[in-house]
Amino acid sequence: MRGVFLILMFVFGFQSILAQEKQKETPKKHSIKKATLLSVALPGAGQIYNKKWWKVPLIYGAMGTTTYLAIQYNDRYKTYRDAYQLRQDGKDDPFKGKYNTKTLLSFTQDNRNDRDINIMITAGLYGLQVLDAYIDANMFDFDVDDDLSLLITPIVIPQENQTYVGLSLNLYSK
């Protein structure tokens, strides 16, 4: 009986020691790499990881708008391009009598350019949200104290033939 008691004490005592060691572990650091990779994999996921939920609708609103516009311009581009091709082949097109060939070509080029611009803007917004997640992850543990002070002190910098006088500006928290 005494042996069983000693074994139970050893087992439960060992578990409490392990539990105390686990409590002493440092808190999990906020991962910059994880925030960036999440944002690359799914726009807005890095912002959610960084606890900046309010940015997600802005990201999807902006990227959704430019994607929608790119699709619309692409559809118009195809319509005008096909009509222009039909006209070049000497066949009837949907815009016969409404637009001349030069105007049809101009509409084709304008819609293609607008589509390409919206695709580039969408890609830029994608990159910008990845950069935002990266920067937010870097600044996650940054202490933003209401009690920041500015210390302005004069400095003298001697050089070989001259002496420079200036100001040193330092932000610090009390």
Rosetta blueprint (number, residue, H / E / L):
1 M L
2 R H
3 G H
4 V H
5 F H
6 L H
7 I H
8 L H
9 M H
10 F H
11 V H
12 F H
13 G H
14 F H
15 Q H
16 S H
17 I H
18 L H
19 A H
20 Q H
21 E H
22 K H
23 Q H
24 K L
25 E L
26 T L
27 P L
28 K L
29 K L
30 H L
31 S L
32 I H
33 K H
34 K H
35 A H
36 T H
37 L H
38 L H
39 S H
40 V H
41 A H
42 L L
43 P L
44 G L
45 A H
46 G H
47 Q H
48 I H
49 Y H
50 N L
51 K L
52 K L
53 W L
54 W L
55 K H
56 V H
57 P H
58 L H
59 I H
60 Y H
61 G H
62 A H
63 M H
64 G H
65 T H
66 T H
67 T H
68 Y H
69 L H
70 A H
71 I H
72 Q H
73 Y H
74 N H
75 D H
76 R H
77 Y H
78 K H
79 T H
80 Y H
81 R H
82 D H
83 A H
84 Y H
85 Q H
86 L H
87 R H
88 Q H
89 D L
90 G L
91 K L
92 D L
93 D L
94 P L
95 F L
96 K L
97 G L
98 K L
99 Y L
100 N L
101 T H
102 K H
103 T H
104 L H
105 L H
106 S H
107 F H
108 T H
109 Q H
110 D H
111 N H
112 R H
113 N H
114 D H
115 R H
116 D H
117 I H
118 N H
119 I H
120 M H
121 I H
122 T H
123 A H
124 G H
125 L H
126 Y H
127 G H
128 L H
129 Q H
130 V H
131 L H
132 D H
133 A H
134 Y H
135 I H
136 D H
137 A H
138 N H
139 M L
140 F L
141 D L
142 F L
143 D L
144 V L
145 D L
146 D L
147 D L
148 L E
149 S E
150 L E
151 L E
152 I E
153 T E
154 P E
155 I E
156 V E
157 I E
158 P E
159 Q L
160 E L
161 N L
162 Q L
163 T E
164 Y E
165 V E
166 G E
167 L E
168 S E
169 L E
170 N E
171 L E
172 Y E
173 S E
174 K L
